[in-house]
């Protein structure tokens, strides 16, 4: 019978980081997240005091849990065979179960059912790898440097424009930060945790980063020579031809390093009003970098532990976070149902710490990815600067209860027809390295990855105005203050039959469009806030006329498959693979003219 030391149940990784198995193809998994019924929190398995009685109580509880796991593995037959079962504490009271092999989608479903049929198991789900939610940028050609309007950060400017304006002057989808700055430019106390690839050195981020943590546990994917540690810097997440020759990278896409965490951190907290570079949403902002992703994406177990640590909850084997964040930004996700691991963490974070999780809806022009589709998460749809859905953004009914929409850039895509409606992208900081970190620079980017931190930035300003706001008030404030979606009579509504650029509604893109100024009015006086009476702006111009003549922007999506009966994370669908192709098609970046 496989044996586990009692104290290993509360250790970070049984003393060692896991070694990577071959990379999973669509639907394949190499480990599971399992929660036993009435499982104690990992913190209860460690003595809280120095006295012998406390040590004895913790040891008895750990021994009891050790016995339960041995019994479970014995009765399910999982202790037999050539592979060794290993456990690592994750979440509040769950274990990452690694059986030393890769399972196909059908095998994983069978094993999940086998585990959940055991009377001592509350739930089990595959530990999937999640991918960053970023669409492809376009080259930053010199024309973007010719005028401030082309290179400028239009996404921070006031809502403006009419149907009579040229497309560059129409900003009816932006959230209006410049207007909101009249009420508050932010505060350092309104910390945003960025769960991402880590951060690199950049002039914009000097003094803006709090001590973070690296939660990437698999050595080969971590790319920094070790597992979990207190260094949240980004070594690069490139995958080259040499990597693809290794079995663990066989299904990974070839790509240069994304510097994804640096981009998002700079949007939130770049040095502002200093006569250099770009501005941030919160002029005094501080970012808590939480590295959860390396090469080929991020494990759900690492994301869940990163979420809990960011909010100030205990994580087994990791020092407590001295700078808990009330806002947790995640721009990674997978095309599966929310799952118990995500939902349990999100519920605990909100209940115990009053923190909000903001997640990108994804870029596969289909159903929202997780954790944006989880209950209690603010899922964010990406809009064009004029207010309709960007060509790539996901959408759907899962966002109607807690979702919201804001700009994320709308790129030129050869797969779409309405590229005359594209905008110039989100301008922010970047890194010039293709593999390891290089010099700091600037770029223009597209994706729901960059819409999500815009909502997180708005929440940070709300907390700057009123630090006493509860999670329920933050959530209510976003929804009550949102502007109605724009009305586009000549553009079909968003649907599987019309998944490209399309007209949003409250049933497909969330409650409405982010309005930062109104959100700050609410924050100052939640009990007395009365939303203004507003109608959706009507979008009707020659650009729309020309686009409609070309036919639908994208082909219809295939009919979604019936819901899985496995009760947990499922296989990556075909739409995910198409979205992933967008995510890795980094074409170029721009140098800002001095």
Number of C-alpha atoms within 10 A of each C-alpha: 11 14 14 17 12 19 18 20 26 26 22 20 22 18 10 14 16 17 13 18 17 16 20 21 17 17 21 22 25 22 25 24 25 26 24 21 13 10 15 16 17 24 16 15 24 20 16 11 9 8 9 10 11 14 15 12 15 20 18 14 17 23 18 13 19 19 14 15 21 17 16 19 17 14 11 14 11 18 20 13 9 9 12 14 19 20 24 24 26 30 29 23 22 26 24 22 20 20 19 16 16 18 20 17 19 13 14 23 23 14 20 21 18 13 22 20 14 14 10 17 18 17 22 29 26 29 25 28 24 23 24 27 29 31 31 25 27 22 15 22 13 14 9 18 17 11 10 10 13 18 24 19 18 24 24 20 16 18 20 14 15 17 18 11 12 12 19 16 17 20 23 25 29 28 30 23 25 18 17 23 17 9 14 18 19 23 19 16 16 24 29 30 29 32 30 30 32 28 30 25 15 17 17 25 21 11 13 19 19 16 14 26 25 27 30 33 26 22 17 19 24 28 17 16 10 16 20 24 15 14 17 23 21 28 21 26 24 21 19 16 12 9 16 15 10 12 13 17 25 15 15 17 20 18 19 18 25 24 27 25 24 27 23 28 32 28 24 30 28 31 24 18 12 9 8 11 18 20 23 25 27 28 20 21 31 26 28 27 29 33 30 31 31 29 23 23 23 28 22 25 29 23 29 24 26 30 29 24 28 31 26 20 20 19 27 25 19 16 12 14 19 12 18 20 26 27 28 28 27 29 31 30 28 28 26 23 20 21 21 20 27 22 19 15 20 22 19 17 24 19 12 11 18 19 26 27 25 27 33 37 40 39 33 30 29 27 26 32 29 27 32 30 31 25 18 21 25 29 35 38 37 35 30 27 31 28 29 30 35 32 32 32 36 28 34 24 16 21 29 19 18 22 34 29 38 30 36 35 30 33 26 20 17 8 12 16 21 24 17 13 21 20 21 25 29 26 25 27 29 27 24 19 16 15 17 16 18 15 12 17 19 20 23 26 29 30 34 34 31 28 31 31 29 31 29 27 26 26 28 29 29 28 24 25 22 17 16 11 19 17 20 14 16 21 18 16 24 29 22 18 25 24 26 20 27 22 19 20 12 15 21 17 21 24 19 18 15 20 28 30 30 24 26 30 22 19 17 26 34 27 25 27 33 27 27 29 25 23 26 26 20 25 28 18 13 17 9 10 16 13 16 11 7 9 11 13 18 15 21 16 16 12 15 18 12 13 19 16 10 10 11 20 20 19 15 15 16 11 8 11 7 6 9 13 9 17 18 21 26 27 24 19 15 13 18 23 14 13 23 21 16 20 25 20 17 19 10 14 19 21 17 17 11 6
